[in-house]
Amino acid sequence: MRAVWSQLSIISNYKLTPTIRRPSSAAAANMMTTSNRNLSTEDPELRDFVGFLESLKNYEKSGVPKGAGTDSSEGFDLGRMKRLTLRLHNPHLNYKVVHVAGTKGKGSTSAFLSNVLRAGGYSVGCYSSPHILSIKERISCNGEPVSASTLNDLFYSIKPIIDQSIQEEDGSLSHFEILTGIAFSLFAKENVDIAVIEAGLGGARDATNVIESSNLAASVITTIGEEHMAALGGSLESIAEAKSGITKHGRPVVLGGPFLPHIKDILYSKAASLSSPVVLASDIGPGSSIKGIINKNGIGLCQSCDIVIQDEKDEKPIVELVDVNLRMLGHHQLQNAVTATCASLCLRDQGWSRVTDEAIRIGLENTRLLGRSQFLTPKEAEALELPGATVLLDGAHTKESARALKEMIEKEFAERRLVFVVAMASDKDHVSFAKELLSGVRPEAVVLTEADIGGGKVRSTSCSALKESWIKAADELGLGFMEASEDKSVFGSLKLAYEILKENTTGEAGMVIVTGSLHIVSSVLASLQH
């Protein structure tokens, strides 16, 4: 379904009224073709492997049970993951690990850190989720997603152990637990020096939390925010407690932040109870700043930043990197880069001597992730039948990430004509997300659509439900909305957004911003591949 609200006027408030447009017959035919097309981008060689995983319980598709991420009787049974890794001969104990958790920023921080270590000449594994186009993206070695042949070879070599484990656990092992075991085994097989492991949900009861203090180089907790509230105990405090569960005895923990004072106290208290030294990145990196956006030849838009890490006790900075060109935009990405830099310095202090200042610069500058402040090229926009439009893909889906997106738009694209195209999962706070975007940004229209979540529709939000949330957000902000038209095609929503921007144009085709979920981003990128 698709709902549209267009700007009527901006005087002392922001009034919106519906604009109902029927697409041209050619566009309608294209929409029908695209909506009925199988846009799978998975490697055909992995059909059996993916089919096996899909036969298991997949909480990304079905949703996580209440309390499942808490360190309580309701939480996931970490024992079965320990038994699985034991049957696999504890592959995760063969290399050092940096364990990364957090509400937002853990994927970007993991990517930054992995690239810094690679730039230092180390062999690096990285495990992250979710993927955008292929499950191969979740498991990478030395910056490249695992190949289908490597993944298949490993899978079939350990499948008897996996089958035995599933049987002995009465079928309770999940999609994520099995994939985590496979990732750990692959990194051992590839003989990596170090692996950056991103937690899936929370921390304490996450399948990745079988890492022991003996092989943990550092823990990283990026941010604490209101996401997966029911699964993680229902409050910011319970979320902080769950994520602090990746802290291990005597091992350093890097905190990104900034955090609310009482949340910081929870994280510090956990670290103190385990004699774990704490590095607070938001305290020692406040001198870091964004100097501006530049268009760098061969790369595209970058934000030029100074990254300064300084202990308040010392006059001389520990690290001072000037004019670092980050390919992921926004102050939140600068904070993620600062957090990754602090984690890099923790490793340097432990003897990872090749993590030089220059390696940090190169690693940060070489980091780019699909769907995180990603601008499509003009050729890609034209392939989507949006010639001349600037198309930004950003998988923001929480109040905090919506705020980061809004602030980036306000700072760098305040004069651009905007249309949002939004789809969201059902377990997100739709009203808070909408309020954050509408509280500062003035789009000409908001186009609501639907996207499969985790490969299915169980967690997908209907457009009618999203419409109610956006109307509620607008009412709470004192903005006026009326009824609107509805449709289901992501491709058609993009076309409609483009048509709105073309009307009354002043020379610029405007900017289409696709957001609300990494899954709608995936849908758009899948369209490009077809």
Backbone hydrogen bonds, N-H to C=O, Kabsch-Sander energy under -0.5 kcal/mol:
donor,donor_aa,acceptor,acceptor_aa,energy
3,A,448,L,-0.6
5,W,446,V,-0.8
6,S,17,T,-2.4
7,Q,444,E,-1.9
8,L,15,K,-2.2
9,S,15,K,-0.8
11,I,9,S,-0.5
11,I,13,N,-1.5
15,K,9,S,-1.6
15,K,13,N,-0.7
16,L,480,G,-2.2
17,T,6,S,-2.8
21,R,19,T,-0.6
28,A,24,S,-2.9
29,A,25,S,-2.3
30,N,26,A,-2.2
31,M,27,A,-2.8
32,M,28,A,-2.4
33,T,29,A,-2.6
34,T,30,N,-2.8
35,S,31,M,-2.8
36,N,32,M,-1.6
37,R,33,T,-0.7
37,R,34,T,-0.7
39,L,37,R,-0.9
46,L,43,D,-2.1
47,R,44,P,-1.6
50,V,46,L,-3.3
51,G,47,R,-2.4
52,F,48,D,-2.2
53,L,49,F,-2.2
54,E,50,V,-2.7
55,S,51,G,-0.7
55,S,52,F,-0.9
56,L,53,L,-1.7
57,K,173,L,-0.5
59,Y,57,K,-0.6
61,K,58,N,-0.7
62,S,58,N,-2.2
63,G,59,Y,-2.1
67,G,230,A,-2.0
68,A,65,P,-1.9
69,G,231,A,-2.6
70,T,67,G,-1.6
70,T,231,A,-0.5
72,S,70,T,-2.0
75,G,72,S,-1.3
76,F,68,A,-3.0
78,L,76,F,-1.1
80,R,77,D,-0.9
81,M,77,D,-0.6
82,K,78,L,-1.9
83,R,79,G,-2.2
84,L,80,R,-1.9
85,T,81,M,-2.5
86,L,82,K,-1.9
87,R,83,R,-2.1
88,L,84,L,-1.6
89,H,86,L,-1.7
90,N,85,T,-3.6
93,L,90,N,-1.7
94,N,91,P,-1.6
95,Y,92,H,-0.5
96,K,193,D,-1.4
97,V,215,N,-2.0
98,V,195,A,-2.4
99,H,97,V,-0.5
99,H,218,A,-2.0
100,V,98,V,-0.5
100,V,197,I,-2.9
101,A,220,V,-3.1
103,T,223,T,-2.3
109,T,105,G,-2.7
110,S,106,K,-2.3
111,A,107,G,-2.0
112,F,108,S,-2.8
113,L,109,T,-2.6
114,S,110,S,-2.6
115,N,111,A,-2.2
116,V,112,F,-2.0
117,L,113,L,-2.4
118,R,114,S,-2.1
119,A,115,N,-2.4
120,G,116,V,-1.2
121,G,118,R,-2.1
122,Y,117,L,-2.1
124,V,122,Y,-0.6
125,G,194,I,-2.2
126,C,140,S,-2.4
127,Y,196,V,-2.4
128,S,138,R,-2.0
137,E,134,S,-1.9
138,R,135,I,-1.5
139,I,136,K,-1.1
140,S,126,C,-2.6
140,S,138,R,-0.5
141,C,144,E,-2.3
142,N,124,V,-3.5
144,E,141,C,-1.5
146,V,136,K,-1.0
146,V,139,I,-2.8
151,L,147,S,-2.5
152,N,148,A,-2.7
153,D,149,S,-2.6
154,L,150,T,-2.2
155,F,151,L,-2.6
156,Y,152,N,-2.7
157,S,153,D,-1.5
158,I,154,L,-1.6
159,K,155,F,-0.9
161,I,158,I,-0.6
162,I,158,I,-2.2
163,D,159,K,-3.3
164,Q,160,P,-2.2
165,S,161,I,-2.5
166,I,162,I,-2.7
167,Q,163,D,-2.1
168,E,164,Q,-2.7
169,E,165,S,-1.8
170,D,167,Q,-1.5
171,G,166,I,-3.4
172,S,169,E,-1.5
175,H,57,K,-2.9
178,I,174,S,-2.4
179,L,175,H,-2.2
180,T,176,F,-2.3
181,G,177,E,-2.2
182,I,178,I,-2.1
183,A,179,L,-2.5
184,F,180,T,-2.6
185,S,181,G,-2.0
186,L,182,I,-2.5
187,F,183,A,-2.3
188,A,184,F,-1.6
189,K,185,S,-2.4
190,E,186,L,-2.6
191,N,188,A,-0.9
192,V,187,F,-1.9
193,D,123,S,-1.9
194,I,123,S,-1.6
195,A,96,K,-2.3
196,V,125,G,-2.9
197,I,98,V,-2.7
197,I,195,A,-0.7
198,E,127,Y,-2.5
198,E,196,V,-0.6
199,A,100,V,-3.1
204,A,242,A,-2.3
205,R,69,G,-0.6
206,D,203,G,-1.1
209,N,206,D,-2.1
210,V,208,T,-0.8
211,I,208,T,-1.0
215,N,212,E,-1.3
216,L,212,E,-0.7
217,A,97,V,-3.1
217,A,215,N,-0.6
218,A,97,V,-1.2
219,S,252,P,-2.4
220,V,99,H,-2.7
221,I,254,V,-2.7
222,T,101,A,-2.5
222,T,220,V,-0.5
227,E,225,G,-1.5
232,L,228,H,-1.8
233,G,230,A,-1.0
234,G,229,M,-3.0
239,I,235,S,-2.0
240,A,236,L,-2.5
241,E,237,E,-2.2
242,A,238,S,-2.2
243,K,239,I,-2.6
244,S,240,A,-2.2
245,G,242,A,-1.1
246,I,243,K,-1.4
247,T,244,S,-1.9
250,G,274,L,-2.6
251,R,248,K,-2.0
253,V,277,P,-2.5
254,V,219,S,-3.2
255,L,253,V,-0.5
255,L,279,V,-3.1
256,G,221,I,-3.0
256,G,254,V,-0.5
257,G,222,T,-3.4
263,I,260,L,-0.6
264,K,260,L,-2.7
265,D,261,P,-1.9
266,I,262,H,-1.4
267,L,263,I,-2.0
268,Y,264,K,-2.7
269,S,265,D,-2.6
270,K,266,I,-2.1
271,A,267,L,-2.0
272,A,268,Y,-2.7
273,S,269,S,-2.1
274,L,270,K,-0.8
274,L,271,A,-0.8
275,S,272,A,-1.3
276,S,271,A,-2.9
279,V,253,V,-2.2
281,A,255,L,-2.8
281,A,279,V,-0.9
282,S,255,L,-0.5
282,S,256,G,-1.2
283,D,280,L,-1.4
284,I,280,L,-1.8
285,G,281,A,-1.4
288,S,285,G,-1.7
289,S,306,D,-2.2
291,K,289,S,-0.5
291,K,304,S,-3.6
292,G,304,S,-1.0
294,I,302,C,-2.9
296,K,294,I,-0.8
296,K,300,G,-2.7
299,I,296,K,-2.2
300,G,296,K,-3.1
302,C,294,I,-2.9
303,Q,326,L,-2.5
304,S,292,G,-3.0
304,S,302,C,-0.6
305,C,303,Q,-0.5
305,C,324,V,-2.7
306,D,289,S,-2.4
307,I,321,L,-2.9
308,V,306,D,-0.6
309,I,319,V,-2.7
310,Q,284,I,-3.0
310,Q,308,V,-0.6
314,D,311,D,-2.0
318,I,309,I,-2.4
319,V,309,I,-1.7
321,L,307,I,-3.0
322,V,320,E,-0.6
324,V,305,C,-3.5
325,N,323,D,-0.5
326,L,303,Q,-2.3
326,L,324,V,-1.1
327,R,367,T,-0.5
329,L,327,R,-0.5
333,Q,330,G,-0.5
334,L,330,G,-1.5
335,Q,331,H,-2.4
336,N,332,H,-2.1
337,A,333,Q,-2.2
338,V,334,L,-2.4
339,T,335,Q,-2.6
340,A,336,N,-2.5
341,T,337,A,-2.1
342,C,338,V,-2.3
343,A,339,T,-2.2
344,S,340,A,-2.2
345,L,341,T,-2.1
346,C,342,C,-1.9
347,L,343,A,-1.9
348,R,344,S,-2.3
349,D,345,L,-2.3
350,Q,346,C,-0.8
350,Q,347,L,-0.7
351,G,348,R,-1.7
352,W,347,L,-2.2
353,S,351,G,-2.2
355,V,352,W,-1.8
356,T,354,R,-2.1
360,I,356,T,-2.2
361,R,357,D,-2.3
362,I,358,E,-2.7
363,G,359,A,-2.7
364,L,360,I,-2.4
365,E,361,R,-2.5
366,N,362,I,-1.6
367,T,364,L,-1.1
372,R,369,L,-1.5
373,S,371,G,-0.6
374,Q,393,L,-2.7
375,F,373,S,-0.6
376,L,391,V,-2.5
381,A,377,T,-2.6
382,E,378,P,-2.2
383,A,379,K,-1.8
384,L,380,E,-1.3
385,E,382,E,-1.9
386,L,381,A,-2.7
389,A,386,L,-1.9
390,T,510,G,-2.3
391,V,389,A,-0.6
392,L,390,T,-0.5
392,L,512,V,-2.7
393,L,374,Q,-3.4
394,D,392,L,-0.5
394,D,514,V,-2.6
395,G,371,G,-2.8
402,A,398,T,-2.5
403,R,399,K,-2.0
404,A,400,E,-2.0
405,L,401,S,-2.3
406,K,402,A,-2.8
407,E,403,R,-2.7
408,M,404,A,-1.9
409,I,405,L,-2.3
410,E,406,K,-2.9
411,K,407,E,-2.1
412,E,408,M,-2.3
413,F,409,I,-2.8
416,R,413,F,-1.5
419,V,511,M,-1.9
420,F,445,A,-2.0
421,V,513,I,-2.8
422,V,447,V,-2.7
423,A,515,T,-1.4
426,S,459,R,-3.5
428,K,425,A,-1.1
430,H,428,K,-1.4
433,F,429,D,-2.1
434,A,430,H,-2.5
435,K,431,V,-2.7
436,E,432,S,-2.2
437,L,433,F,-1.8
438,L,434,A,-2.8
439,S,435,K,-1.5
440,G,437,L,-0.8
441,V,437,L,-1.9
444,E,418,L,-3.4
445,A,418,L,-0.7
446,V,5,W,-0.9
447,V,420,F,-3.5
448,L,3,A,-1.9
448,L,446,V,-0.6
449,T,422,V,-2.8
450,E,488,K,-0.6
453,I,456,G,-2.9
454,G,452,D,-0.5
456,G,453,I,-1.2
459,R,61,K,-0.5
460,S,457,K,-0.8
461,T,424,M,-1.7
466,L,462,S,-2.2
467,K,463,C,-2.7
468,E,464,S,-1.8
469,S,465,A,-1.7
470,W,466,L,-2.5
471,I,467,K,-2.5
472,K,468,E,-2.4
473,A,469,S,-2.6
474,A,470,W,-2.5
475,D,471,I,-2.6
476,E,472,K,-2.4
477,L,473,A,-1.3
478,G,475,D,-1.2
479,L,474,A,-3.7
480,G,14,Y,-1.0
493,S,489,S,-2.0
494,L,490,V,-2.1
495,K,491,F,-2.2
496,L,492,G,-2.5
497,A,493,S,-2.5
498,Y,494,L,-2.2
499,E,495,K,-2.4
500,I,496,L,-2.3
501,L,497,A,-1.9
502,K,498,Y,-1.9
503,E,499,E,-1.2
505,T,502,K,-1.2
511,M,417,R,-2.7
512,V,390,T,-2.8
513,I,419,V,-2.6
513,I,511,M,-0.6
514,V,392,L,-2.9
514,V,512,V,-0.6
515,T,421,V,-2.4
515,T,513,I,-0.6
516,G,396,A,-1.6
521,V,517,S,-1.2
522,S,518,L,-2.0
523,S,519,H,-1.7
524,V,520,I,-2.0
525,L,521,V,-2.5
526,A,522,S,-2.5
527,S,523,S,-1.8
528,L,524,V,-1.4
529,Q,525,L,-1.3
530,H,526,A,-0.6
530,H,527,S,-1.1
